[in-house]
């Protein structure tokens, strides 16, 4: 989803959660204090629970097989799949034309075939690294999609606080991105990443030096950003929901990458935070139109979980049961295709500035909550 505001800076700022553009200027919260703390900040508790589950599994010596796959499957079926269903319920299966207006054309379904095609090309050429680079690209898009939602929420909180200085907005955004990207970049230079089988992005001999340089650059950037923000050069420093969000998001990302060494476990643990936030955004939009997605909570959950079971059956269980590398890659690639299509659709259906209908629905939903 994306956020569009009136100033020149804000028009450039887009993010998944930013669709919930607040309308009650007297409140610093997007919906309300209770709702925001529960869904936009407090949903990190689900991530902490999932993190604990993976750590417990790793201590039992099961970190590379059934334990991680089973936990990740349950997360995918119950949370990740249902949140993708939320995208489709709010768009393809919505009864009104405005909810479908920004959907991509039929070519977008071709994204389902990208992974399998790469898998076939890699098998045909005998160059397995090709599929490895596909997976790296997939993880990068997934991570970008994840952080963009937190970024969107950050921008909404700025607007709710009446903070309109474009330079200060860039500082806040840069701090969030630096705080989230550094743990990911550092992980790509660890032994855990090397054991994942994904292609190294740097020559092995240069990785120790690169880690030191990266840590130095991050420290300088973080200290510079914090000093500039604390100086109140561009706008007064008023602690509020946006600072709590940044602290929770950056701290959680650093914690997850520090404690987990399996990319699948890392992806699941970070994404469940995003999943719950996203469900609330979908319900906010649908509530503003006087309806509930899929007709109500029970059909919404049943449809979402059923979708998740099928998707993660293909994405995780089928590869685990496959005896050939090509078979595993075909299933994994197809599973990523569903995610790619979600990222694309999600990035197009929440253009608040371009659609008064979407903006009004979110406004009504926030007022009714």
N, C-alpha and C positions, 0 to 999 in steps of 0.2 A: 504494500500500500504506500501511498505517497502523500506528502503534505505540500500544499501550496498556500502561501500567504501573500499579503498585499505588498510588502516592501520588496525592493530589488533583491535584497539578500534572501528573504523568505521565499521568493519565487523560485530560487534555486534549490531550496531545501525540500527534499522528498524523503519519506520514510514510511515504513509499513504502518506503525501505530499512529502516525500523524493524522490519519483520517478523522480521529475523534476530536476534531477541532472544537475547543470549548467556547461557550457562548456567554456564561455567567461570569463577567469580568470581576465580580466582587470576590470570587473564590479562587485560590491558587490551585485547586484540584481539577482534574479533567472531568470526573463525574462527581465524586464526593470524597471526603477524607477516608471514610470507611471502605468504599468501593475501590479507590485507588490503592490504598495500603493492602487490601486483600488481593487484588488482581494484578496490578502493575508493579508493585514492589514485593508483596508477600508471596507471589507465586514462585519466588526463588526457593522457598521452603521445599517445594516438590523436587527441585533440582538437587537440594542438599540430601533429601531422602534417597534419590536415585544414586547420587555420589556414594552415599554410605553403603548402598546395596552392591555397587561395583567393587568397592574396597573390601567388603566382607567376602565377596566371591574370589577376589584376588588373593586374599589371605589363605583361602582354602586351596590355593594352587590351581584354580580353575580359570585363570584369567584369559587363556587363549582359546577356549572352546565352549562347551555347552553352557556354562554359567553366563558368560557375557551375551551369547546369542539369545538365550532364553529371556534374560532381563530386557535386552534391547527389543526383542520381539514384542514383549508385553507393553513396553513403552510405545512402540510403533503402532500396535493395534489399538491401544486405548487412548493415546494422546496425539501422536504425530499424524496418523491416518485420519483421525476425527477432525483435526484442525484443517487438513487439506479438504476434507469433505465440507467444512465450514465455508471455504472459498467457493466451492462449486454450488453449495446450497444458496449462498448469497448472490450468485451470478447466473450460472447456467440454468439452475432450477428455480430461480426467482420468478414470480408471476408477472412482474412489471418490466417494461422495456428499459426504463432508466437503469435498472440494476445490471442489465446486460449490455449497455451501450458501448462500454469500452473494451469488451472482450476481443481478444485477437482473432484473426480469421482462421480458416481451417488449416493453414500451414502450421499452426502452432502444435498440432497433434503429432507432427513429424518429430518433435523432440523426443517422443517415446522411442524412436528408432535410432537415435544418435549413439547411445551406449552399445546396443547390439551390433551396429555397423562397425564401430571401432573395434569391438571384440573380434568380429569376423576378419577384419583387415589385419589385426595383430596376429591372429592365428595363421592367416594365409601367408603373411610375410615372415613369420617366425620371430618377429620382434615384439616380445611381450611388454617392452617398455612403453609401447604406444598406449596400451590400456592403462598402464600405470600413470601416464601423464593425463589421460582422461580422468582418472580418479582424483588426481591432484586438483584438476580444474573444477571437478564437481564439488569437492570439499571447499574450495575457495568461494564458489558461487553460494554454497549453502551458508558459509560463515558470513559473507557479505549480506545475504538476505537476513540472517539472524541479527546482526548488529544494526542494520538499517531500521529494524523495528524499534530498538531501544533509542536510536538516534531520533526517530520520529516522535517518540514520547517526550524526549528531551526538548525538542523544539516546541511542542505544545505547551509544556510547562513554562518555557520562556514566555510564550505569548500570554499564558494565564497570569504570569507575574508582571505583565506590562513591560517586559524587557525587549526593546526593539532595536538596540544598537547592533548593526551588522557585524562589526568587528568582535564585539563580545560574543555574538552568536557563533562566529567562526572559532573563537577560542574554546568555547564549551564543546563544540562539535569535535574539534581537533583533540581535545583532552580525552573525550570518550573513545575516539578511534585509536589514539595512541595506546590508551590503557587496555583496549580489547585486542588490538592487533599484535602488540609486543609478545604476549604469552603464546599466541599462535606461531609467530615467526620463530621464537626461541625454541618451541617444541619441534619445529622442522629441522633443527640442528642438534637434536638429542639422539641418544642410542635407541630410545623407544621408537622414534620415527624410523630410524634405520631398520629396526626389526619388523616394521609394518610391511615391508616389501615394496613400498612406494619409491619411485626414483628420487635420488638425492638431488636437491636443487643447486648444490655447490659441490665442488670436489671435496672428497673426504678429508684430505690433508689441510684444507683451509677452514674447516668448520670450527675448530677451537678458537682460532683468531677471530672468525666472524662472530662467534658468540660474545667475545669480549667487546668487540666494536659495537655490536648491537646493544649490549647492556649499557655501554657508555653513551651512545646516542639517545637511547630511551631515557636514561637518567637526566641528561642535559635537557632534553625536550620536556620531560615531565616537570622538572624544577622550573624551567623557564615559563611554562604555561601557568603553573601554580602561582609563581611570583607575579606574573602579569595580572592574573585574576585577583589575587589578594591586594594588589596595588589599587584596585578599583579605578584604573585609568580610563576605562571605557564606560563603566556603569557601576553603581553601588552594589556591594556584595550583600545580598539578602538571602540567608539560608532558607531553603524551602524544599518542596517535593523533588525538584530537578536534581538537587545535590544528593538527596537520599537515593534517587534512582541511579545516578552516576556511581556513587559509592558502592551500592549493591551490585551493579552490573560489572564494574571493573574488578571489584574484590572477588566476585564469584568466578569470573573468567580466570583470574590469576590462580585461585584455589584449585579449580578443576584441572588446569594444565599442569599444576605442580604435583597433584596427587595421582592422576591417572596417566597411564601410558598406552592405552589402547584407543585408537582413533574412533572406533565405533562407540565405545563407552563415553568418550569425550563429546562426540556429536549428540548422543542421546541426552546426556546430563545437561548440556548447555541449552538444548532445544526445548526441553520440557518447560522451561521458564517462558520461552517464546510461545509455545503452544497454548498455555493457559491465558496469557495476555491476548492472544489472537481470538480465542473463543469469546472473550468478553467484548472485543471490538465488533465481532460479527453480530453478537446479540444486541449490542448498542445500536447498530445500524438497523437491524430488523425491527427492534422495538420502536425506533423512530418512525417506522412505517406502519405501526399498529399490528405487527404480526411477529411470529417466532419462526426461526429457520427450520425448514422441513416440516412445519406445521405444529411443532411443540418439542419439549425437551426429550420425551421418550423416543419419538421417531428420529429426532436429530442424533441422539446418542446411538441408537440401534443402527442407523445408516452409517454413521461415522465409524463405529467399531467394526461393522461388517466390511466396510471399505478398507479399514486399516488391516484387518486380518488377511484379506486377499492381497493387498499391496505388500505387506511385510512377509507374507508367505512366499511371494516371489522374490522379494528383496533380500531376505535373510535365510528362511528355512530351506528354500530350493537350492541356493548355492551351497549351504552346509551339507545337503544330502547329495549333491552332484559329485560324481567321481572323476570328472574331467575338468581341466582348467578352462577350456572353451565353454563348457556348460555353465560353470560357475560365473564366468565373465558375462555370458549372455543374460543370465538372470539378474546379476548385479547391475548391468547396464540398463536393462529394462526398468528395474526398480528406480534407478536414478532418473530415468525419463519422466516418471510420474512427478518426481520432485522438481525437475526442470520446468515442466508445464505449470506446476503450482507457482513457482517463482515468477514466471512470465505473467500469468493471469493476475496474480496478486499485485504485481507492480503496475497494472494498468487499470484496475477497476476502482481505485480509490482516489482519483484525481478530483479533489474537492473544488479547486478553482475552476476546473473545466465543467463541472456538473453541479448546478445548483440543487438538483434533486438529491444527490449524495450528501452534500453539505447540510441540507435541511433535514434529512433523515437522521444524521448524526446529532444535529442540534436538538431535535425533538427527543431522540433517545436519551441524551444526557439530561435534558430537563425532566424527563419522566422517571429517571432512575432515583 
